[in-house]
């Protein structure tokens, strides 16, 4: 306790957690596949796109966190309050389908990792991912901190895996720094531009915005401006780590595959090719990192589903039933597709198309609410921040529509 019995302010590190929880969405198997193709096809020349997309991620996640701190309500709750009737039900349906699509992409990465590391059939591996639903329920018995620390530990595993990969690949440091912060003329090439748009377009996903706006509510209780300042630090630290991991994936692909004239289009192909080029340790690190990525991202995707359902419906959902329903809705069609020998990467791409369709229905309400003085009060962002947010919103919308057009036309 402080003077006159007032509660002592919590230390800055107590606020760390929500940002790390959502950061795994920026290191999910879909990001891995995109960065692997970019690095193997174009070397280091698209590294700047990773930096740009990471900066956009920080912007949108910071806005989502600001909304949650300022109002004490998450994005789904605001959408229910401001969009009643048929329009609200339509938004709920699109958000629900986006959560299922997110789960499909995330658990498919985990299934691929189990297949590569242990030789399990993909269909069996896909069904084994259902067990992580019970892991979430178990961890939540110990409070939100336990779940956040578990996810942070998995993020650390992903980071460590790529420390090993980069150390074995030994890329040129000066060239990396130059490409990280300066755009390359290769972006003028149609093929490179398409891959770059893939990196940018898959970066901002609806579930991260819903989840972040909800998770910051676990840190409320003191002055809102002080809380947001530390949560902003949490967001920047966590997403900077995601930026480094995504950059490392591209760097390893450029150093190992591009130099040998190999273009990687599949996660399994990357794993198998690493063995003759860098040895079994590199392949093992890749597999473990992919497993940690799939596990952690399926956990956060399932949590986001709970936020969406409870926020839109305004009632507590049965967590076990909801999470099992979400996973089964994703696993059943995926299992059928895998039985018919569909490519796991094709399923991941399909899920990204669904997410691109839903994204505008999340970003536009987010920007509307975060720019409302009556809702935000003293935490209303400055004009330049709101302008930057709207500009990035239309940019992401344009990129996703372009990618959707390409996907439907291919």
Steps between C-alpha positions, in 0.01 A plus 500: 500500500610859433448814704166537683410140418480550124594193294859493384529532118586174329844473336531535123574133444162398649336637185700279265302212351210599271739608223691172517173308492400658167855507359483131410239591237783676316720189514239247395556229235351724230766763565765229495392380157491852355840597637654173384383555144607868505852419622556198280372676189639855544778470756521790747328749270156481668624538858374859505146372444528299824603819681213699347239236577625474859467877542140479378437219747625716789271783387180294485567300815579820691168648382312185609671512841419871535131427434490229767677712761301818434156340504538183707330313216646293219440545129231230479301661784511837325385346173201340676408834663535715187373261233172347623259303287577330171825687440634392837406138433676520165817636665486222758468237226799639309708519820403144598598364158828693520578336834437155353719586201772623735483175694529302177825674403652476845430136581603395148848635571510300821385188314774546240759530779379178666516329162856619434640436848329172588376362169135513603244492217367849436138408570590344836724797584215738418268324746769493769501880493159487671687418822635853526145613580528314829844652558341847490231399748763355734723808490209736558441336839815681613390842370571711195868543592566126471359492149698807395823358641441168322455682169806717570701182560388362162594830336844463659529150350421638154758775546764257625436267207579780258803614696635152427392521135661841442821395679531197272416701186750785576343776287694823420416747780547828310285387210225400742493840670481679164211289372311514830454877487524596132254397224644312205450558129388138473156617616449633148494143373146360477593169659686660790216745554252216527711321762547830685124556500463150640723593795314827561152366436533203736647705785191668648243236597162561666546264795803691631303826519207341682730315741728794581213738576363238741822384666608851606194513728688266736737790576247769588465646850738797504517821299406419141778709345765330715356157420499571127856632505628170638273293275637691202849401615378140524365517143818650355727249676288198402449596136865600464578141594254378236667730245842348577365145471330567164814675377707200615275259307555702182873535569548125546304432181714751310830378645433129459249448220540805274878456479442144376234603249217334694152656523302378802121487474422255779590468870583131465726570205697752709541249785625221275734726303670636812648159587744469206578874499548583871473165675240328724529761779366771270209281389421406860504866608270584209256225597496592869451867417213417265339279767526781758359743245205277418424419865521858623300643211223242538471597867464871422263431212273299730510776763403753234197290411386519861541880497294530181214277615474649850542856375238481227250293697549685828506179704757258634551200277581147610872513429560130450204455265576815304864413447427142404233619257741747342773242457268231365349745249853557371637144532213320326529667157879508529511125573278431200722716279817328628343158440448611141871594490455875512815698574525638856631824352194520274278479809699774669469723192124436491471610862689820418251577223215473752687728740556759227125506438424569866780745580322822388208411731744511792730788409236759413306461828830504692602831344152645549485414872861601574436840339181575698572766770194392700633146527872566535498801731851601605648206307380627163799473270654810340385599151819374333452155655139476386597614150779244489260231618242579233769513232632159608144365510435592136844368403435163665152491344646564156772237544256238622256568217787467255610170654141377505467582130824314425394200709159474333653548157770235544 
